[in-house]
Amino acid sequence: MERLSRSPLSANRSPLDEATMLPNLSHDEIHRYSRHLLIPEVGLEGQQKLKAASVLVVGTGGLGSPVALYLAAAGIGRIGLVDYDVVDFSNLQRQVIHGESKLGVLKVESARERMLDINPDIQVDVYNEIFTSENAMRIAEPYDLIIDGTDNFPTRYLVNDLCVLTGKPNVYGSIFRFDGQASVFYAEEGPCYRCLFPEPPPPGLVPSCAEGGVLGILPGTIGTIQATEAIKQILGIGDSLIGKLLLYNALDMSFDFVKLRVNPNCKVCSEHPEVTELIDYEEFCGMPASDHESGSAGAEWDITASDLKERLDAGDHIRLIDVREPHELAISKLDGAELIPLGQLASRMHELDSAEEIVLLCKMGSRSVRALEVLASAGFRKIKNLEGGINAWAREVDPSLPIY
């Protein structure tokens, strides 16, 4: 099935109904948007379309920050923000909509205040909640299109299925280390996210930004591309990323494009879909809809930093295995711990003795939980996960270590 020859942009279509009454611009707005009005492809009518449009931004973190800032500055009349988190010190390296004065503040409130400072003429709705199958339809209903600024697979599949079922464009972006991706998944005109990724990766296979890191500038690049695609969709101009996946590498400063096609057997956007309503996406993906590391394997398998310190001080023989990457040892290191990176654990399992007590540790506990699962499946039973990782050790035991 081939749908790539036609897009809502090349056909000069937009999510706004043709019968929509376009709002007038005040003299101040004409002054504010004068550089837009001078562009023939935008002009007065285009700016009125932007004012009449409504966009939902799911996530106000790395990608959501530039998206929200530039949509506000461009004059999108109504912008919704969905997030459940508060501003953390580690966010400030890339989440440029927030500042130190907003530490501990709800991200949606911090973002709204900054957006209204940029442009008080817009409406900003905030939804301080996790985006789930139970609330997604309600939250998304008033918006023309959705921008996915999330960092987890359950929410990506949720956003995709929601957009297919409601006929809304899904402006997608993802980032990791130096690499970014962007596309517009719009089942009315091309493939959806499930056409490209029918199934999520196995839990733990793809590390999060909290585990693998991300260049702070990267979400600015991908986020502004997402904002650009959203504005083009609203105006009905240009050539969109529908049917194309943009691949960006900051180290090479390269942009590549992969042509995407509709999957005629797609479970959600095909003529005979299996998915006709929103499902349990955490169960589908086998992971939580959160970009936080859990840090816990459950009471049976966890040991706290304080309890581990007490046992080590008592002289108990415990083998400490650090499953982080080698370069992380330069940031913080637990004395006596042996380094076996998670990716090498299966091939180096012969170096471990199942008769020994073993405590596994990483940055915050997520990778060590996966390491514990690897060893448990191989028959190891005297194993524990350092709950909260070496960061918990820094907080509870040794404040001389940095938290990262």
N, C-alpha and C positions, 0 to 999 in steps of 0.2 A: 504493500500500500504506500503510495508516494504522495506526500502532501507538501513537499518542500518548495514547490514552485510558487506558492502563494502565502503571503503573510499579512497580518493586519496592518503592518506598516507600509509594505510596498503597495498595498491596495488602498492606502490612505484611510484606514479604519482606526478607530480608537475604542476603548472600553465604554466611552460615554455614548449614551443613546443619542441618535440623531435628533430626537425631539427634545433633548435636554435644553432648558432655557439657560443660556450662558449668563453669568453674573456680570454686572458692570464693574469697571475699575475706577476707584477714586483717583483724584489728582495725585495724591501721595503714592498710590500704587503705580500709576503711570510713571512717576518719577523713579520709584524704586526699581521697576522692571524695564527701564528704558533701553538697556542694552539687549534685552530679549525682543522688545518691540521693533528694534531696528533689523532684526533677522527676518528675511522674507518667509522662511519656513515656520516661524513662530508668529510674529506680528501680534496685533491686538487680539484677534480671535484666538490664537494659540494660547496667549496668556490667560484669557478668559477660560479656556478649557482646563488649564492647570489649576485655576482657582476653583473650578467646579468639580475637580477630581478628588477622589479619596483613595488613600493608599494605606495598607496595613503593613507595618514592619514588625516581623517576628524576631525578636532579639535586639537588644540595645548595647551589644558588646562591640567586638572588633569591627565586624561588617556593618552592624546597625548604626554605629557612630557616624561614619561619613555619609551613609545613606540618609539618615535622619537630618543631619546638618544641611546637606545640599538640597533635599526635598523642601525643607523649610525655607531656605534661601530662595529657591526657585519659585515659591508661591503656590505649592500644592495646598489646596484649600483645607483639606481635612486629612490628618495623619494619625493613625493609630499605632501605639507602641505596646508590644507584649513582652514582658520579662518578669521574672520572679525574684531576681537577685538584688543585692546591694553592691555599691561601689567598693571595690577592694584595692589596696595599694598596688597589687600586681597587675591590675587592669590598666593603669595609667600609661604604661609603655606603648599601648596601641589604641585604647578606647578613648579617642580624643574629645569626645563630647563631654567627658567627665573630668573633674579636677580634684586636687587635694581637699578643697573645701567641701567636697561632696562625699568624702569617705564615710561609709556606713549608711549613706542615704540610698533609698530605693533607686535603682537605675532608671526606671521609667519617670520618676519625679525629677531626678537630676537632668535627664535628657530633655524633658518637657520645658524645664526652666531655661535651659540653654537655647532651645529652639525658639521659644517665644521672645527671648532676648534678641535673637537674630531677626525674627519676623513676627511681631505681635498681631498681624492681621490674619494669621492662620488659626485653625482649631486643632488642638492636639489632645487626643483621647488616650488615656493610659489604662492598661489592664495588668495589674500587679498579680499575676497568676501564671502557673505553668500552662502552656498551650497543650490541651489534651483533646481527645475524641469527644469528651463530654461538653467542652465549652467552645470548641473551634468554630462550629457553625454559627453559634450566637455571636461570637466576637467578629467573625469575618463578614457577616451578612451585609453591613452597610458600605463595604469597600469595593472599589472597582478592580483592584489587583492586589496581589500579595508579594512582598519581598521577603525571601527567606535569608535571614542573617544568623541562622542557628549553627550549632557545633555538635550536633548529635544526630544519629541516623533515625531514631524513632520520630523526631519532630520533622525531619526532612520528608520522610514517607507520609506523615500526616499532612503536611502542607501540600504535597503533591496530590494526594488523593482528594483532599478538600477542594483544591483548585479544579481538578477534573470533574468532580461531582457538581460543582457550582458554576463551571464555565468561566473561571477567572484565570488570567495569566499568572504564572508563577515565575518570578524573577529570582533566579538561583545563583548562589555564590558559595564557594568554599575555599579555605586557606589552610596551609600547613607548611611550616618552615619558610621556604623561599618560593613555594608553588601555590598558584591560585587557579580556580576554575570559575567560569560564569556561563550562564545560558538563560534562555527564556523557554520554559516548558509551558506550552499552551495547546492543550489537546484539541481545541477547535481548529487549529491550523497546522499542527505538527506533533512531534513526539512528546511524551511526558517523561518525568524522571524515571518511572518504572520501565519505560521502554529501554532506557540505557542501563539501569540497574534493577533487574527484575527481583533480585533478592539482596538483602543486606549482607555485608561481610560477616564472617564469624566473629562473635564477641571477642574483643581484645586484639584482633588482627590489625586494625587501623588505630594507631595511637592518637590521642587527642592533642590539642595544642598545649594543654597543661602538662602532658607527658613529653611531647616531642619539641615543643617550642614553636614560635612563629616570629618572623621578622616584623617589627612593629609597624613598618611602613606598608607592608603587604596588604592588610585589610583596607588601607586607604585606596590603593590601586583598584582592588576588586570591588570594594564598596561603591566607589564613584562610577565604575562601569555599570553596576547594578542600578544606581540612581539614574544614569544616562538612559539605560534601556527602559526603565519605568517611564521616564519623561517622553521618550520616543513613542512608546505604546500609547500614552495619553494623547499625544499630538497627532498620532497616525502618520509619522514621517520617517524617512530613512529606511535602512535595511536592518532588521532586527537579528538577534541571536536565536530566533526560533529555528530549530533544525540544525543548530550548530553549537558545539561546545568549544568555548575559548579556553585555551591552556596558556597560562602565563608563568614564566620562570624569571624571577628577579635576578638571579646570579648571571644568567645568560642575556638578560634583558630581551627575551624572546616571546613572541606571541604566535601561537599555532592554533589552527582551527580543525576540528574533527566534524565531519558531516554526520548528522544523526538522522535516523529514519524511524518511522512509526513501526512498532512491533505489532503485527496483525494479531498476535496472541497475547498481547498485554492484558494483565489481569484486571486493569482498571479502566483503560481508555479504548479497548477494542470494541468491536460491534457486539460481542457476547462476553461482557466482563464477569469475572468471579467476584470482584469487590464492588459492591453496590452501595455500601455505607461505610462509615468510618469504623475501624477495628481497634483492637488493643495493640498499639504499635510497640510498646515496650516488650510485650510477649512475642510479637512478630520478629523484632530485631534481637531479642535476647539480651537487652541492656536497658538501663534506665534512660528516660528522656531528660537527661541532665548533663551538662558539660563539667560537672564536678567529679573528682575522683572519690569513690566511696571510702577507700581506706580501711574497710572492714571486711573480714571473711566470715563473720558471725562469732558468737561468744565461744563456741567450741574450739575455734581455730585461732582466735586473736590473743595477743598479749599486749598490754599497754606499755608505754615507755617507762612509766614508774615501776611497774612490776618487773620488767626486764632488768632495770637498773638494780633493783633490790636483789634479784637472783644472781646477777653477776657479782655484786658486792659480797654475797654470801659464798662465793666460790663455786657455784654450780657450773658444770661443764656444758656450755651452750655454744654451738657453732653458728656464727653470724654470717649469713650469705647476703650480700648486697647485689640486687639484680638490676641496678641502674646501668647507664652507659658510662664508659671510662671517663669521658670529659666532665661528668658531673662530680667526680671525686674532687676536682679542683674547687668546687663550690662549697661542699661540706662533706665530711667523712667521719664515720663512726670507727673509733679505734678498735682494732681486732677483727673487723669485718673483712671477709674475702669477697672479691668481685667476680661474679659470674653473671654477665648480662643476660637478661631474660631470653633474648634471641638465641643464646648459646646453651641454655640450660638443658635442653633435651639431649644435645650431643655430649654434654659434659657431666651428665648425671652419674657416670661411673666414678667421678671424683668424690661423691658423697656417700656416706655410710648411713643406711636406714636405721641402724641401731643408735645413732647419735641423736641428741636433741638438736634441732635446727630451727633457728629463727630467721625468717626471710624479711628483707626490708628494701624499700625503695624511697622515692621522694615523699609520697603521701599515702602509699598503701595500695594503690590500684594495681601496679605491676607485680607487687609481691603477692597479691591475692591470686593473680593469674599463675604466678610461679608455684604457689601452693597447690593450685589445682593440677598443674603438670606433675608435681611430685606425688600428690595423693593418688592420681590415676596410675602411677607406677608402683604403688604399694607402700609409699612412705606414710608413716602414721605419727611419728614423734616430731611433728613440724608445727610451727606457729608463724603467724603473720604479725609483724610489728604494726599495730593499728595506728594509722596516721603517718607512718613512715618516719624518716629521719627529721622531717619538719616537726612532728610531735615530740621527738626526742629533744629537739632544740627548744621547744616551748616548755616542756615539763621537766627536763633533766639538765640540759647544758645550754644555757642562754648565750654562751660564747659562739655557738654555731649560728650561721645566718639561716633565715627561712627564705625559701625561693619558690 
